[in-house]
Amino acid sequence: MNAENTVSQQPLLYARLAEDLQSLITAGNLRPGERLPSVRRLASERHLSISTVLQALRQLEDRGLIEARPQSGYFVRPTPTRRAQPDARTTPEEPVPVDVSQRVMRVLQSGRQPGVAPLTYAHSAPELLPLATLQRLYGSVVRRHPRLLETGTHIQEHNPALIRQLVRRTVGWSGPLTANELVITNSCTEALALCVRAVTRPGDTVAVESPAYYLMLQLLETAGLKALEIPTDPRSGLSIEALDLATRDGRVTACLLVPNASNPLGSMMPDENKRRLAKLTAERGVAVIEDDIFGDLYFGEERPWPIKAFDKTGNVMLCASYSKCLSPALGIGFVAAGRYRAQVALQKTITSGPTNAVTQQVLAEYLESGAYDRHMRTLRRHHQRQVEAMRAAVARYFPAATRMTVPQGGLVLWVELPAEIDTSALYDQAIAAGVAYVPGELFSASGMYRNCLRLNCGNPFTPAIDDAVRRLGALIGQYAPSRDGTS
């Protein structure tokens, strides 16, 4: 067989393999969540090259039938349907006032009631966190540094050891942080709020992802700002093309984004998109406020860079904290504020003063010891398994037409139900059944995504969690349309 004939038959070979595997999936011989034969085994048994097998598997990924799991292989998706994706056609083209805070607080408060399954708050379970180590370190720091308890000035004081550790963690970036741009804060929430106040005035328009993390919408609401929702892909994040169009007329003052393991989609913005976004916003004078709180909770091989790593002009303000990975009570975060550092530091001084000196020293020593990196390797594995288990449970118990994201990091799952179901209207019934979630409309300033919800995957997937998902699925099923179109 000559080379020309070999090349011409390659598309037929991978297409035939893809069709054969798809037939096994649709017939139920390969069930949701089940592992496919390895690439090497398929290549050996079908007498194909590795590249031909990979072409077939990529085709099945594009069809939404299978998914690749790092270091594990390829698996049948729990829900072999097209991905849940916001419809760009319905995303508002005009900025809108934000009014979600009271509804968000009601949901968060009811989700903490005794006896309600913990599917609301995006937090890791306490047993997954190094709380005992941190407690011992607090005691040790206070004994060795008693004068830290005397710190009481209203002027912000930064621990040099902590600043050094934060800078060292970015040495591999194309543009690492510098010590003089950092502001230590009491949380990532405070960091975001300081940045918003530093670069906007009431009435300004801020571009956000759609769906957007509800806390960001609350920040805009309390600052008297308008939100412009930008279409967002569940895998690659915010649309750079849509942001380009939205920022051409100068009406957007800032962007407020979660590019790494976004909340609620779990998407990861590709590096090229981050580079384009940093360049576009710098050229147009649009400040970028970046939330990287889930950046260390990635599921891939390498830690994704933030947009800040591609910032050449100091236009990006990088915000993060260690509350999701170490302890929600740690009360410490930071801003790498770039050219806005003076404005951010002023806002910090007049609103909350210095961040706890003892906690700064504790975090500095914890990072320096190497314990954080060891802990994160384990925590990432836990969260990836928990997300996969939650996806499988939703596939088992929710209506057949349910769609869901495939998070690439973080600890939440975004679920899209049939269009007829209103998750806000069902919320009280879910609480009565002992299950909490966050209704989808709270992730939109304009009230979109009413048929969606977010589930927390930060807890080990126990029989109790599985039963809670079952009860929630049964409740939703009562309102799902049947195959003949009736409910």
Secondary structure per residue as TSV (DSSP state, phi and psi in degrees):
chain	resnum	aa	ss	phi	psi
A	1	M	-	360.0	126.9
A	2	N	-	-80.2	170.3
A	3	A	H	-63.0	-36.7
A	4	E	H	-63.8	-43.0
A	5	N	H	-66.2	-36.8
A	6	T	H	-61.7	-47.0
A	7	V	H	-63.9	-41.5
A	8	S	H	-67.4	-23.9
A	9	Q	H	-90.0	-11.8
A	10	Q	H	-57.9	-47.3
A	11	P	H	-57.1	-36.4
A	12	L	H	-66.9	-37.7
A	13	L	H	-66.0	-50.3
A	14	Y	H	-71.6	-33.4
A	15	A	H	-65.7	-38.5
A	16	R	H	-66.0	-42.0
A	17	L	H	-63.5	-43.1
A	18	A	H	-60.1	-43.2
A	19	E	H	-66.2	-38.3
A	20	D	H	-64.5	-44.4
A	21	L	H	-66.3	-38.6
A	22	Q	H	-62.2	-38.5
A	23	S	H	-62.9	-40.4
A	24	L	H	-63.1	-37.1
A	25	I	H	-71.0	-49.3
A	26	T	H	-67.4	-27.3
A	27	A	T	-82.3	-8.7
A	28	G	T	88.0	5.8
A	29	N	S	-75.1	-27.5
A	30	L	S	-112.1	111.0
A	31	R	-	-89.9	159.9
A	32	P	T	-53.3	131.3
A	33	G	T	87.2	-8.3
A	34	E	-	-81.8	145.5
A	35	R	B	-80.7	136.2
A	36	L	-	-77.7	159.6
A	37	P	-	-56.2	150.4
A	38	S	-	-64.0	160.1
A	39	V	H	-59.3	-44.0
A	40	R	H	-65.0	-38.6
A	41	R	H	-66.8	-43.2
A	42	L	H	-62.1	-42.2
A	43	A	H	-63.4	-40.4
A	44	S	H	-69.3	-47.2
A	45	E	H	-71.3	-32.0
A	46	R	H	-97.4	0.6
A	47	H	T	56.6	49.8
A	48	L	-	-121.5	162.6
A	49	S	-	-78.0	159.0
A	50	I	H	-58.6	-42.4
A	51	S	H	-64.4	-35.3
A	52	T	H	-66.4	-42.2
A	53	V	H	-63.0	-43.0
A	54	L	H	-63.8	-35.8
A	55	Q	H	-60.9	-43.2
A	56	A	H	-64.3	-42.4
A	57	L	H	-67.6	-37.6
A	58	R	H	-63.7	-35.1
A	59	Q	H	-64.2	-41.0
A	60	L	H	-68.6	-33.9
A	61	E	H	-61.9	-45.1
A	62	D	H	-62.4	-30.2
A	63	R	T	-81.2	-4.5
A	64	G	T	79.6	19.2
A	65	L	S	-94.5	-30.6
A	66	I	E	-134.0	168.8
A	67	E	E	-144.1	145.9
A	68	A	E	-90.2	135.2
A	69	R	E	-117.0	125.8
A	70	P	T	-51.8	129.2
A	71	Q	T	63.7	13.4
A	72	S	T	-124.4	-26.6
A	73	G	E	113.1	-158.2
A	74	Y	E	-108.3	139.4
A	75	F	E	-130.7	150.7
A	76	V	E	-68.7	130.7
A	77	R	-	-63.3	139.5
A	78	P	S	-54.6	-34.4
A	79	T	S	-125.7	95.3
A	80	P	-	-76.3	68.8
A	81	T	S	-135.3	176.3
A	82	R	-	-65.0	155.5
A	83	R	-	-68.0	147.7
A	84	A	-	-67.1	125.4
A	85	Q	-	-146.8	131.4
A	86	P	-	-58.2	142.3
A	87	D	-	-87.1	110.5
A	88	A	G	-61.4	-24.8
A	89	R	G	-68.4	-24.8
A	90	T	G	-100.6	-2.5
A	91	T	S	-68.5	127.3
A	92	P	-	-57.0	138.6
A	93	E	S	-92.0	-7.2
A	94	E	S	-117.7	146.2
A	95	P	-	-65.3	147.1
A	96	V	E	-130.8	148.8
A	97	P	E	-62.5	153.9
A	98	V	-	-107.5	135.6
A	99	D	-	-149.2	73.1
A	100	V	-	-124.4	-12.2
A	101	S	H	-58.9	-47.0
A	102	Q	H	-63.8	-39.5
A	103	R	H	-68.8	-39.1
A	104	V	H	-61.7	-45.9
A	105	M	H	-62.7	-38.7
A	106	R	H	-61.6	-44.4
A	107	V	H	-65.6	-44.8
A	108	L	H	-65.1	-38.5
A	109	Q	H	-68.8	-43.7
A	110	S	H	-69.2	-27.6
A	111	G	T	-71.4	-10.6
A	112	R	T	-99.6	4.4
A	113	Q	S	-64.4	145.5
A	114	P	T	-58.6	138.7
A	115	G	T	85.6	-1.6
A	116	V	S	-98.7	128.3
A	117	A	B	-59.9	135.8
A	118	P	S	-80.6	71.7
A	119	L	-	-110.4	12.3
A	120	T	S	-97.5	-65.3
A	121	Y	S	-68.6	135.1
A	122	A	-	-85.3	72.2
A	123	H	-	-129.7	152.9
A	124	S	-	-78.0	147.2
A	125	A	-	-62.5	143.2
A	126	P	G	-54.3	-35.2
A	127	E	G	-69.8	-10.3
A	128	L	G	-94.4	-4.2
A	129	L	S	-106.8	152.7
A	130	P	-	-83.9	53.9
A	131	L	H	-65.5	-40.7
A	132	A	H	-64.3	-40.6
A	133	T	H	-62.7	-44.0
A	134	L	H	-64.7	-38.3
A	135	Q	H	-62.3	-44.3
A	136	R	H	-64.5	-37.9
A	137	L	H	-68.5	-37.5
A	138	Y	H	-58.2	-47.8
A	139	G	H	-61.7	-42.0
A	140	S	H	-65.5	-42.5
A	141	V	H	-64.1	-42.9
A	142	V	H	-64.2	-37.7
A	143	R	H	-69.1	-40.2
A	144	R	H	-83.8	-22.6
A	145	H	-	-130.4	63.7
A	146	P	G	-62.9	-24.7
A	147	R	G	-73.3	-13.5
A	148	L	G	-61.1	-29.0
A	149	L	G	-73.8	-9.6
A	150	E	G	-89.4	-9.1
A	151	T	-	-64.1	123.7
A	152	G	-	-148.5	8.0
A	153	T	-	-70.2	152.2
A	154	H	S	-79.9	-16.7
A	155	I	S	-76.9	136.7
A	156	Q	-	-62.4	129.8
A	157	E	-	-118.8	127.0
A	158	H	-	-102.9	137.2
A	159	N	-	-76.4	117.6
A	160	P	H	-58.1	-34.9
A	161	A	H	-66.6	-38.5
A	162	L	H	-69.3	-44.0
A	163	I	H	-56.8	-42.9
A	164	R	H	-61.2	-43.2
A	165	Q	H	-65.9	-40.9
A	166	L	H	-64.1	-40.4
A	167	V	H	-67.2	-43.3
A	168	R	H	-61.0	-29.7
A	169	R	T	-74.1	-4.2
A	170	T	T	-117.0	11.6
A	171	V	T	-65.0	-22.0
A	172	G	T	-83.9	-7.5
A	173	W	S	-72.3	160.3
A	174	S	S	-68.4	-24.3
A	175	G	S	-139.1	85.7
A	176	P	-	-66.7	161.1
A	177	L	-	-67.8	158.6
A	178	T	-	-117.5	148.8
A	179	A	G	-61.4	-36.1
A	180	N	G	-78.8	1.2
A	181	E	G	-103.5	-1.4
A	182	L	E	-90.1	140.1
A	183	V	E	-128.2	122.2
A	184	I	E	-82.5	133.6
A	185	T	E	-123.7	175.9
A	186	N	S	-84.6	-9.4
A	187	S	-	-177.5	171.5
A	188	C	H	-70.0	-34.7
A	189	T	H	-59.4	-46.5
A	190	E	H	-63.1	-39.7
A	191	A	H	-58.8	-45.9
A	192	L	H	-63.3	-44.0
A	193	A	H	-63.2	-41.4
A	194	L	H	-61.5	-41.9
A	195	C	H	-66.0	-42.7
A	196	V	H	-58.6	-47.1
A	197	R	H	-68.3	-29.2
A	198	A	H	-71.1	-28.2
A	199	V	H	-121.5	3.8
A	200	T	-	-129.9	165.3
A	201	R	-	-128.7	153.3
A	202	P	T	-50.4	135.9
A	203	G	T	96.8	-14.8
A	204	D	-	-68.4	163.5
A	205	T	E	-108.8	132.4
A	206	V	E	-120.5	129.1
A	207	A	E	-80.6	134.5
A	208	V	E	-133.3	160.4
A	209	E	E	-67.5	158.8
A	210	S	E	-135.2	109.5
A	211	P	S	-74.0	153.9
A	212	A	-	-115.7	148.9
A	213	Y	-	-57.3	127.4
A	214	Y	H	-61.3	-29.6
A	215	L	H	-61.8	-37.3
A	216	M	H	-64.9	-39.1
A	217	L	H	-65.2	-37.1
A	218	Q	H	-63.3	-40.9
A	219	L	H	-61.3	-42.0
A	220	L	H	-66.0	-40.2
A	221	E	H	-61.8	-48.2
A	222	T	H	-68.9	-22.2
A	223	A	T	-92.1	1.3
A	224	G	T	70.1	34.5
A	225	L	-	-106.6	161.3
A	226	K	E	-102.3	148.3
A	227	A	E	-107.5	133.5
A	228	L	E	-111.8	111.5
A	229	E	E	-81.7	126.2
A	230	I	E	-106.3	131.3
A	231	P	E	-53.9	140.7
A	232	T	E	-134.4	132.1
A	233	D	E	-85.9	139.4
A	234	P	T	-68.6	-10.3
A	235	R	T	-111.3	-41.8
A	236	S	T	-104.5	-1.3
A	237	G	E	83.3	-157.4
A	238	L	E	-58.2	139.9
A	239	S	-	-74.3	116.8
A	240	I	H	-68.1	-34.8
A	241	E	H	-63.5	-42.9
A	242	A	H	-67.4	-38.2
A	243	L	H	-65.3	-37.2
A	244	D	H	-57.8	-48.6
A	245	L	H	-63.7	-40.1
A	246	A	H	-70.5	-23.2
A	247	T	T	-104.1	7.5
A	248	R	T	-72.7	-28.2
A	249	D	T	-98.4	5.5
A	250	G	S	79.1	10.0
A	251	R	-	-83.9	-15.5
A	252	V	E	-93.2	122.7
A	253	T	E	-85.9	-37.7
A	254	A	E	-152.6	164.2
A	255	C	E	-117.6	140.8
A	256	L	E	-124.8	107.9
A	257	L	E	-135.0	156.9
A	258	V	-	-126.4	84.3
A	259	P	-	-75.7	-24.7
A	260	N	B	-107.6	117.8
A	261	A	S	52.8	59.3
A	262	S	-	-57.8	151.5
A	263	N	T	-110.3	110.6
A	264	P	T	-108.6	-0.3
A	265	L	T	-81.9	-25.9
A	266	G	-	75.8	20.5
A	267	S	-	-80.0	161.1
A	268	M	B	-126.5	117.0
A	269	M	-	-70.9	128.1
A	270	P	-	-61.6	153.9
A	271	D	H	-57.4	-40.2
A	272	E	H	-63.4	-38.1
A	273	N	H	-66.3	-38.3
A	274	K	H	-63.4	-42.2
A	275	R	H	-62.4	-45.1
A	276	R	H	-63.9	-40.7
A	277	L	H	-65.0	-43.6
A	278	A	H	-61.8	-41.9
A	279	K	H	-69.2	-45.8
A	280	L	H	-61.1	-48.8
A	281	T	H	-69.0	-35.3
A	282	A	H	-64.7	-42.0
A	283	E	H	-65.1	-30.4
A	284	R	H	-101.8	4.4
A	285	G	T	68.7	31.0
A	286	V	-	-101.5	112.7
A	287	A	E	-66.9	142.2
A	288	V	E	-112.0	123.2
A	289	I	E	-109.8	112.9
A	290	E	E	-110.5	124.2
A	291	D	E	-97.1	113.1
A	292	D	-	-114.5	30.4
A	293	I	T	-64.5	-26.9
A	294	F	T	-100.2	7.8
A	295	G	T	-58.2	-34.0
A	296	D	T	-82.6	-6.7
A	297	L	-	-100.7	47.4
A	298	Y	B	-84.4	155.5
A	299	F	-	-104.9	-5.3
A	300	G	S	-84.9	-163.7
A	301	E	S	-78.7	-35.4
A	302	E	S	-128.7	152.5
A	303	R	-	-65.1	122.2
A	304	P	-	-70.3	141.0
A	305	W	-	-71.8	149.1
A	306	P	-	-82.2	171.5
A	307	I	G	-58.6	-35.0
A	308	K	G	-54.2	-31.0
A	309	A	G	-66.1	-19.5
A	310	F	G	-105.8	7.6
A	311	D	-	-80.8	119.4
A	312	K	S	-102.1	-8.6
A	313	T	S	-123.2	1.1
A	314	G	S	77.0	21.2
A	315	N	-	-86.6	-13.9
A	316	V	E	-101.0	131.0
A	317	M	E	-105.9	110.8
A	318	L	E	-91.6	123.1
A	319	C	E	-118.1	140.7
A	320	A	E	-162.6	171.3
A	321	S	E	-155.9	179.4
A	322	Y	S	-112.3	16.8
A	323	S	T	-69.4	-34.5
A	324	K	T	-76.5	-23.9
A	325	C	T	-105.9	-26.9
A	326	L	T	-114.6	-54.3
A	327	S	-	-168.2	131.6
A	328	P	T	-66.7	-15.9
A	329	A	T	-95.4	2.3
A	330	L	S	-62.9	-37.6
A	331	G	-	65.9	49.5
A	332	I	-	-152.6	137.9
A	333	G	E	-150.9	-167.1
A	334	F	E	-159.6	161.4
A	335	V	E	-126.8	128.7
A	336	A	E	-97.5	95.2
A	337	A	-	-90.9	-2.8
A	338	G	G	57.5	-134.4
A	339	R	G	-75.4	-4.1
A	340	Y	G	-97.9	12.3
A	341	R	H	-58.5	-42.5
A	342	A	H	-63.1	-43.1
A	343	Q	H	-65.0	-41.8
A	344	V	H	-66.2	-43.7
A	345	A	H	-62.2	-38.9
A	346	L	H	-62.8	-45.4
A	347	Q	H	-60.7	-39.4
A	348	K	H	-63.5	-43.1
A	349	T	H	-63.4	-43.4
A	350	I	H	-85.1	-10.8
A	351	T	H	-105.2	-41.9
A	352	S	T	-138.9	-6.3
A	353	G	-	69.5	-155.3
A	354	P	-	-74.8	154.1
A	355	T	-	-85.0	146.2
A	356	N	-	-46.2	121.2
A	357	A	H	-68.0	-36.2
A	358	V	H	-65.5	-44.9
A	359	T	H	-63.6	-37.5
A	360	Q	H	-59.9	-43.5
A	361	Q	H	-67.7	-40.7
A	362	V	H	-58.7	-48.6
A	363	L	H	-65.1	-40.7
A	364	A	H	-58.8	-46.0
A	365	E	H	-69.9	-36.5
A	366	Y	H	-64.2	-44.6
A	367	L	H	-65.0	-42.1
A	368	E	H	-65.9	-30.6
A	369	S	H	-70.6	-17.4
A	370	G	T	88.6	-4.8
A	371	A	H	-64.8	-33.0
A	372	Y	H	-63.1	-45.9
A	373	D	H	-65.1	-39.3
A	374	R	H	-64.1	-44.9
A	375	H	H	-60.9	-41.9
A	376	M	H	-67.5	-33.3
A	377	R	H	-59.9	-41.4
A	378	T	H	-72.3	-44.2
A	379	L	H	-62.4	-39.6
A	380	R	H	-61.2	-41.3
A	381	R	H	-63.1	-42.8
A	382	H	H	-58.7	-49.2
A	383	H	H	-67.5	-36.9
A	384	Q	H	-64.2	-42.8
A	385	R	H	-63.8	-39.5
A	386	Q	H	-67.8	-38.9
A	387	V	H	-63.9	-44.2
A	388	E	H	-62.8	-39.7
A	389	A	H	-66.3	-38.6
A	390	M	H	-66.0	-41.1
A	391	R	H	-61.8	-42.4
A	392	A	H	-64.2	-39.4
A	393	A	H	-67.3	-42.1
A	394	V	H	-60.4	-41.3
A	395	A	H	-62.9	-34.6
A	396	R	H	-72.0	-41.4
A	397	Y	H	-108.5	-19.7
A	398	F	S	-88.6	164.4
A	399	P	-	-55.3	153.7
A	400	A	T	-60.4	-29.8
A	401	A	T	-82.6	3.0
A	402	T	-	-65.9	140.1
A	403	R	E	-122.6	157.1
A	404	M	E	-151.5	160.0
A	405	T	-	-78.5	168.5
A	406	V	-	-117.1	85.3
A	407	P	-	-57.2	139.9
A	408	Q	S	-101.7	8.6
A	409	G	B	171.4	176.3
A	410	G	S	86.9	-157.7
A	411	L	S	-146.9	28.6
A	412	V	E	-130.9	159.3
A	413	L	E	-128.9	129.9
A	414	W	E	-98.6	126.2
A	415	V	E	-120.9	131.1
A	416	E	E	-111.1	122.5
A	417	L	-	-99.0	170.9
A	418	P	-	-52.5	146.9
A	419	A	T	-58.7	-25.4
A	420	E	T	-74.1	-13.3
A	421	I	-	-93.5	129.3
A	422	D	-	-108.0	107.3
A	423	T	T	-71.2	-23.1
A	424	S	T	-71.5	-40.8
A	425	A	T	-66.1	-29.5
A	426	L	T	-88.1	-6.6
A	427	Y	H	-60.8	-45.8
A	428	D	H	-61.6	-37.5
A	429	Q	H	-66.4	-37.0
A	430	A	H	-64.7	-43.2
A	431	I	H	-61.6	-41.4
A	432	A	H	-61.9	-29.4
A	433	A	T	-86.8	2.9
A	434	G	T	82.4	26.5
A	435	V	B	-131.7	136.7
A	436	A	-	-118.9	153.1
A	437	Y	-	-157.5	177.2
A	438	V	E	-109.5	117.6
A	439	P	E	-60.3	145.3
A	440	G	G	-63.3	-32.0
A	441	E	G	-66.5	-15.6
A	442	L	G	-75.8	-7.8
A	443	F	G	-99.1	17.1
A	444	S	-	-143.2	128.8
A	445	A	T	-67.3	-24.6
A	446	S	T	-101.0	7.0
A	447	G	-	81.7	19.7
A	448	M	-	-74.5	175.8
A	449	Y	-	65.5	34.2
A	450	R	T	-66.6	-20.7
A	451	N	T	-96.0	16.7
A	452	C	E	-117.9	165.4
A	453	L	E	-153.9	159.7
A	454	R	E	-115.5	135.7
A	455	L	E	-115.4	137.9
A	456	N	E	-79.9	133.0
A	457	C	-	-115.8	22.7
A	458	G	-	-80.0	-4.7
A	459	N	S	-106.1	146.2
A	460	P	-	-53.2	139.8
A	461	F	-	-82.4	92.2
A	462	T	-	-93.3	168.4
A	463	P	H	-56.2	-32.4
A	464	A	H	-66.2	-41.0
A	465	I	H	-66.1	-42.4
A	466	D	H	-59.3	-41.4
A	467	D	H	-67.9	-35.0
A	468	A	H	-64.3	-42.9
A	469	V	H	-64.3	-37.9
A	470	R	H	-61.3	-45.2
A	471	R	H	-64.0	-40.0
A	472	L	H	-65.6	-41.8
A	473	G	H	-62.5	-38.9
A	474	A	H	-65.3	-40.0
A	475	L	H	-63.5	-47.4
A	476	I	H	-63.4	-37.5
A	477	G	H	-60.4	-26.8
A	478	Q	T	-65.0	-22.6
A	479	Y	T	-111.4	-2.0
A	480	A	S	-77.1	142.1
A	481	P	-	-67.0	143.2
A	482	S	-	-80.6	178.3
A	483	R	T	-65.2	-24.3
A	484	D	T	-90.5	6.3
A	485	G	S	95.7	-2.0
A	486	T	-	-96.1	161.6
A	487	S	-	-99.3	360.0
